[in-house]
Amino acid sequence: MSEVQNELSQDGNKKKEIFTYKAPWTVYTMAWRRRPEGRFQIALGSFIEEYANQFQIVSLERDESTGDGVFKKLGQFDHPYPSTKALWAPANANLGTAKADLLATSGDYLRIWNVDDDCQITMKGVLNNNKHAEYCAPITSFDWNEADPSLIGSCSIDTTCTIWDVQAMTPKTQLIAHDKEVYDIAFACVKDIFGTVGADGSLRMFDLRSLEHSTILYETPDLSPLLKLVWNKQDPNYIATIQAESNKTIILDIRMSTYPVAELHGHTGSVNAIAWAPHSASHIVTCGDDRQALIWDVSTKHVVLEDPILAFLADGEINSLQWDASHEDWVAICIQDNVQILKV
């Protein structure tokens, strides 16, 4: 168990609800469990610079009347190398059993795990499309297709992206997506569209129905790498992306993507992670090396925004964040070996 910290205002009333879990190692990867009844369950992946790494699944049990809570570790499993990303299957997926969810993790390969209601964890399979090479090309990121949960797209440092059939546990197609390493991939909230970013400084859009062509939506002026992209969960016309060693977040409209429709300039250090609100087309959260997690209203376009609508200052650099799709008022952030769950 882990003690929970609540921040109090001077008059003794709760000003913010902040719950802190201290892990036994630096946390890099995390993912909210997607079942609505699986309240406040989250998978946490370690960052240990060696082969042997771990995942924990923890839950936050809260007393709604008092606001108090306690974390409990529900399960744990070993993971080869640090995981670059983790995602639970979408809530509408019908891929496991009635009493089990699927959890995907990436690193040297893409792995799929069965997690039952008692958090007993078993390996479902390892997705590997490079069976003849002596060494595998690490997977930098992946995304689950919300509109068709049988599909996962992954990207790699070998310039390729692979679309996987999760039910068959086989690749459907592989394509060369960029001229250099591919750092991130994300599906739009429509079935066939996904985007990628990479070390060549470009953001590209693909259509599963016509993979022989792609569209370069945006390139950084100096061709410096783009690290992450996230698609607006409510409006597929908007994408957010971040550049390496940059303190700004770029918002693009795919209908006129040559120039950003908005730039977020509130951070004083490099931005490390971004997430659109699952319930709102105009709200996005960013975090970075300056210890800040900032929530923005981007409903006003064609502007440079410097003032977020909400700001949280952490005790250290924030390297990861997730907005809970099942419980829209809650965001989780990682600070070294601490995970903080914030009510926003």
DADA-V824689 format. One record per residue. N is the residue number from 0. RES is the residue in three letters. OMEGA is omega in radians with two decimals (NA if undefined). Layout:
N_RES_OMEGA + N_RES_OMEGA
//
This chain:
0_MET_3.13 + 1_SER_3.12 + 2_GLU_-3.14 + 3_VAL_3.13 + 4_GLN_3.01 + 5_ASN_3.07 + 6_GLU_-3.09 + 7_LEU_3.01 + 8_SER_-3.05 + 9_GLN_-3.13 + 10_ASP_3.06 + 11_GLY_3.09 + 12_ASN_-3.14 + 13_LYS_3.11 + 14_LYS_3.10 + 15_LYS_3.02 + 16_GLU_-3.10 + 17_ILE_-3.13 + 18_PHE_-3.02 + 19_THR_3.05 + 20_TYR_3.12 + 21_LYS_-3.13 + 22_ALA_3.13 + 23_PRO_-3.12 + 24_TRP_3.06 + 25_THR_-3.14 + 26_VAL_3.07 + 27_TYR_-3.05 + 28_THR_3.03 + 29_MET_-3.13 + 30_ALA_3.04 + 31_TRP_3.01 + 32_ARG_-2.90 + 33_ARG_3.13 + 34_ARG_3.14 + 35_PRO_-3.14 + 36_GLU_3.10 + 37_GLY_-2.95 + 38_ARG_3.02 + 39_PHE_2.96 + 40_GLN_-3.04 + 41_ILE_3.08 + 42_ALA_-3.08 + 43_LEU_3.14 + 44_GLY_-3.08 + 45_SER_2.94 + 46_PHE_3.10 + 47_ILE_-3.02 + 48_GLU_3.06 + 49_GLU_-3.07 + 50_TYR_-3.01 + 51_ALA_3.05 + 52_ASN_-3.06 + 53_GLN_2.91 + 54_PHE_2.95 + 55_GLN_2.95 + 56_ILE_-3.08 + 57_VAL_3.08 + 58_SER_3.03 + 59_LEU_3.11 + 60_GLU_-3.02 + 61_ARG_2.97 + 62_ASP_-3.04 + 63_GLU_-3.09 + 64_SER_-3.11 + 65_THR_-3.06 + 66_GLY_-3.14 + 67_ASP_3.14 + 68_GLY_3.11 + 69_VAL_3.05 + 70_PHE_3.03 + 71_LYS_3.04 + 72_LYS_-3.08 + 73_LEU_-3.09 + 74_GLY_-3.13 + 75_GLN_3.06 + 76_PHE_3.13 + 77_ASP_-3.12 + 78_HIS_3.10 + 79_PRO_3.12 + 80_TYR_3.07 + 81_PRO_3.10 + 82_SER_3.11 + 83_THR_3.12 + 84_LYS_3.03 + 85_ALA_3.08 + 86_LEU_2.94 + 87_TRP_3.05 + 88_ALA_3.10 + 89_PRO_-3.07 + 90_ALA_-3.11 + 91_ASN_-3.10 + 92_ALA_3.06 + 93_ASN_-2.99 + 94_LEU_-3.13 + 95_GLY_3.07 + 96_THR_-3.12 + 97_ALA_-3.08 + 98_LYS_-3.12 + 99_ALA_3.02 + 100_ASP_3.04 + 101_LEU_3.05 + 102_LEU_3.10 + 103_ALA_3.08 + 104_THR_3.14 + 105_SER_3.11 + 106_GLY_3.03 + 107_ASP_3.05 + 108_TYR_2.99 + 109_LEU_-3.09 + 110_ARG_3.11 + 111_ILE_-3.09 + 112_TRP_2.98 + 113_ASN_3.10 + 114_VAL_-3.10 + 115_ASP_-3.06 + 116_ASP_3.07 + 117_ASP_-3.13 + 118_CYS_2.91 + 119_GLN_-2.96 + 120_ILE_3.07 + 121_THR_3.12 + 122_MET_3.05 + 123_LYS_3.12 + 124_GLY_3.09 + 125_VAL_-3.13 + 126_LEU_-3.07 + 127_ASN_-3.12 + 128_ASN_-3.06 + 129_ASN_-2.94 + 130_LYS_-3.04 + 131_HIS_-3.13 + 132_ALA_3.14 + 133_GLU_3.14 + 134_TYR_3.10 + 135_CYS_3.06 + 136_ALA_-3.05 + 137_PRO_3.09 + 138_ILE_-3.08 + 139_THR_-3.11 + 140_SER_3.06 + 141_PHE_3.08 + 142_ASP_3.09 + 143_TRP_3.12 + 144_ASN_-3.09 + 145_GLU_-3.11 + 146_ALA_3.09 + 147_ASP_-3.03 + 148_PRO_3.05 + 149_SER_-3.09 + 150_LEU_2.97 + 151_ILE_3.02 + 152_GLY_3.11 + 153_SER_3.11 + 154_CYS_-2.94 + 155_SER_3.07 + 156_ILE_-3.14 + 157_ASP_3.09 + 158_THR_-3.05 + 159_THR_2.91 + 160_CYS_3.12 + 161_THR_3.03 + 162_ILE_-3.04 + 163_TRP_2.95 + 164_ASP_-3.03 + 165_VAL_-3.13 + 166_GLN_3.12 + 167_ALA_-3.11 + 168_MET_-3.14 + 169_THR_3.07 + 170_PRO_3.04 + 171_LYS_3.13 + 172_THR_3.03 + 173_GLN_-3.12 + 174_LEU_3.00 + 175_ILE_-2.97 + 176_ALA_-3.05 + 177_HIS_3.10 + 178_ASP_3.12 + 179_LYS_-3.10 + 180_GLU_3.06 + 181_VAL_-3.03 + 182_TYR_-3.10 + 183_ASP_3.11 + 184_ILE_3.12 + 185_ALA_3.04 + 186_PHE_2.96 + 187_ALA_3.13 + 188_CYS_2.97 + 189_VAL_-2.85 + 190_LYS_-2.84 + 191_ASP_-2.99 + 192_ILE_3.01 + 193_PHE_3.13 + 194_GLY_3.12 + 195_THR_2.99 + 196_VAL_-3.09 + 197_GLY_-3.06 + 198_ALA_3.10 + 199_ASP_3.07 + 200_GLY_-3.10 + 201_SER_2.95 + 202_LEU_-3.04 + 203_ARG_3.14 + 204_MET_-3.11 + 205_PHE_3.06 + 206_ASP_-3.10 + 207_LEU_-3.12 + 208_ARG_-3.10 + 209_SER_-2.99 + 210_LEU_3.12 + 211_GLU_3.14 + 212_HIS_3.00 + 213_SER_3.14 + 214_THR_3.03 + 215_ILE_-3.10 + 216_LEU_-3.02 + 217_TYR_3.00 + 218_GLU_3.07 + 219_THR_-3.07 + 220_PRO_-3.13 + 221_ASP_-3.13 + 222_LEU_3.04 + 223_SER_-2.98 + 224_PRO_2.90 + 225_LEU_-2.96 + 226_LEU_-3.05 + 227_LYS_2.95 + 228_LEU_3.05 + 229_VAL_-3.14 + 230_TRP_3.07 + 231_ASN_-3.06 + 232_LYS_-3.08 + 233_GLN_-3.07 + 234_ASP_-3.06 + 235_PRO_3.10 + 236_ASN_-3.01 + 237_TYR_3.11 + 238_ILE_2.99 + 239_ALA_3.13 + 240_THR_3.09 + 241_ILE_-3.07 + 242_GLN_3.13 + 243_ALA_3.07 + 244_GLU_-3.12 + 245_SER_3.13 + 246_ASN_-3.14 + 247_LYS_3.05 + 248_THR_-3.06 + 249_ILE_3.07 + 250_ILE_-3.09 + 251_LEU_2.97 + 252_ASP_-3.02 + 253_ILE_3.12 + 254_ARG_3.10 + 255_MET_-2.86 + 256_SER_-3.09 + 257_THR_3.14 + 258_TYR_3.13 + 259_PRO_3.02 + 260_VAL_3.06 + 261_ALA_3.01 + 262_GLU_-3.13 + 263_LEU_-2.97 + 264_HIS_-3.02 + 265_GLY_-3.10 + 266_HIS_3.06 + 267_THR_3.06 + 268_GLY_-3.10 + 269_SER_3.06 + 270_VAL_-3.07 + 271_ASN_-3.08 + 272_ALA_-3.13 + 273_ILE_3.09 + 274_ALA_3.00 + 275_TRP_3.01 + 276_ALA_-3.13 + 277_PRO_-3.01 + 278_HIS_-3.03 + 279_SER_3.13 + 280_ALA_-3.01 + 281_SER_-3.12 + 282_HIS_-3.11 + 283_ILE_3.12 + 284_VAL_3.12 + 285_THR_3.08 + 286_CYS_-3.07 + 287_GLY_-3.11 + 288_ASP_-3.12 + 289_ASP_3.07 + 290_ARG_-3.08 + 291_GLN_2.87 + 292_ALA_-3.01 + 293_LEU_3.06 + 294_ILE_-3.02 + 295_TRP_2.93 + 296_ASP_-3.07 + 297_VAL_3.13 + 298_SER_3.05 + 299_THR_-3.06 + 300_LYS_3.10 + 301_HIS_-3.12 + 302_VAL_2.91 + 303_VAL_-3.11 + 304_LEU_3.12 + 305_GLU_-3.06 + 306_ASP_3.07 + 307_PRO_3.11 + 308_ILE_3.09 + 309_LEU_3.14 + 310_ALA_3.06 + 311_PHE_3.13 + 312_LEU_-3.12 + 313_ALA_-3.12 + 314_ASP_-3.12 + 315_GLY_3.12 + 316_GLU_-3.14 + 317_ILE_-3.05 + 318_ASN_-3.10 + 319_SER_3.05 + 320_LEU_3.08 + 321_GLN_3.03 + 322_TRP_-3.05 + 323_ASP_-3.11 + 324_ALA_-3.12 + 325_SER_-3.11 + 326_HIS_-2.80 + 327_GLU_-3.10 + 328_ASP_-2.97 + 329_TRP_3.10 + 330_VAL_3.07 + 331_ALA_3.10 + 332_ILE_3.10 + 333_CYS_3.04 + 334_ILE_-3.10 + 335_GLN_-3.12 + 336_ASP_3.13 + 337_ASN_2.95 + 338_VAL_3.11 + 339_GLN_3.08 + 340_ILE_-3.01 + 341_LEU_2.99 + 342_LYS_-3.07 + 343_VAL_NA
//
